[in-house]
């Protein structure tokens, strides 16, 4: 459940369901059509700083995600997405909202 104050300039760009350790859903925006997406756990991290998950949109790897906790202890994934059309990578947060997981992006 989303708690507390929402950050400014947040927009929903994806919805997911959790199936085992993998999140499956879609990512879409004004400039890109909805395509299936998966956030898949990394089986063997090479070091502690490496991502916990890889993000795939269709067949392409488009990002990475790290497990995080809020100050109040709520868990979420910090997701970085990149695309050749982006000026720079965008940061997102995958958060549980009721029965789904919602991917919010934030402009810094």
N, C-alpha and C positions, 0 to 999 in steps of 0.2 A: 504494500500500500504506500502511495506517495504521502509523505508527511512533511510538515513544516512549510516554510516559505518557498515558493517557486522562484527560480532565478529568472531575471529578465531575458528577453529574446530567445526563449526556448521554443522549439517547434518539434512536433512529432514527425519523424520520417520513417518509422518502422514499427511493426507489431510482430511479436514472436510468441511461440509456445515452447515450453521446455520438454524435451524428449530425452530422458536419461540425462547425460551431461551436455547435450547439444541443444542449442536454441534454433528453431526453424520458423521462418516467417517471410516477410517481404520488407524491402527498403525501397522507398519512392520519394520523389520530391517534385517540385514544379518543373524542373528541367530534365527529370529522368523518370521513365515509366516504371511501374511496379515490377520488380523481378524477384524471384525466389532468392532468399538469402539464408545462410547458415552461419552460426557462430559456434565453432568446433573447438573443444579443448585440445591443447597441445599435450601430446603424450609424454614427451621427454624434453623438459626445458634445459637448454644448455647452461643457463646461469639464472640467478635470482631476479635479475632485471628483465629477463626475456618475457614476452607476453604469455599469459595463461591461455589465451584463445587466439585463433585465426578467424578472420571474417571472409566469407566467400559470397559473392553475388553472382548468381548463375554459376558459371564454371571458373570465374576469375577471383583471385585473392584480392580483396580491396581494403583490408585493414587488419587490425589486431586489437585485443582487449586484455585488460588487467583486472583482477578481482580487487575491490575496494570496499571500505566501510565508511558510513557517515559517522559523525561524532556521537550520534545516538545509537550506533550499532547496526543500523540497517545496511544490508549488503546490496551492492550494485556492481555493474561492470563499467569501467571507463574504456570507451571504444574510440579508437582513432581510425577514421576513414580517409582514403585518398583516391583520387581519380585524376587523369590527365586534364580534365576540364576544370578542376579546382585550382585556384590561385595558390592554395596551400592546404594541407590536411585539415580536416575538421574534427573537433572533439565532440563526442556524444556520451550519453549515459543510458545504459540499459537498466531499467528499474521495473520491479514488479508492481503492477497496477491491477488489483483484484485478481483475476485468474490468468491474465496475460502478462507479458513483459513488453514494455514500450521503450522504443529508442528515441530519446530526445537529443537534439543537437543544440549547441550553444555557440553564438558568435561572441568572440572575445574582443 
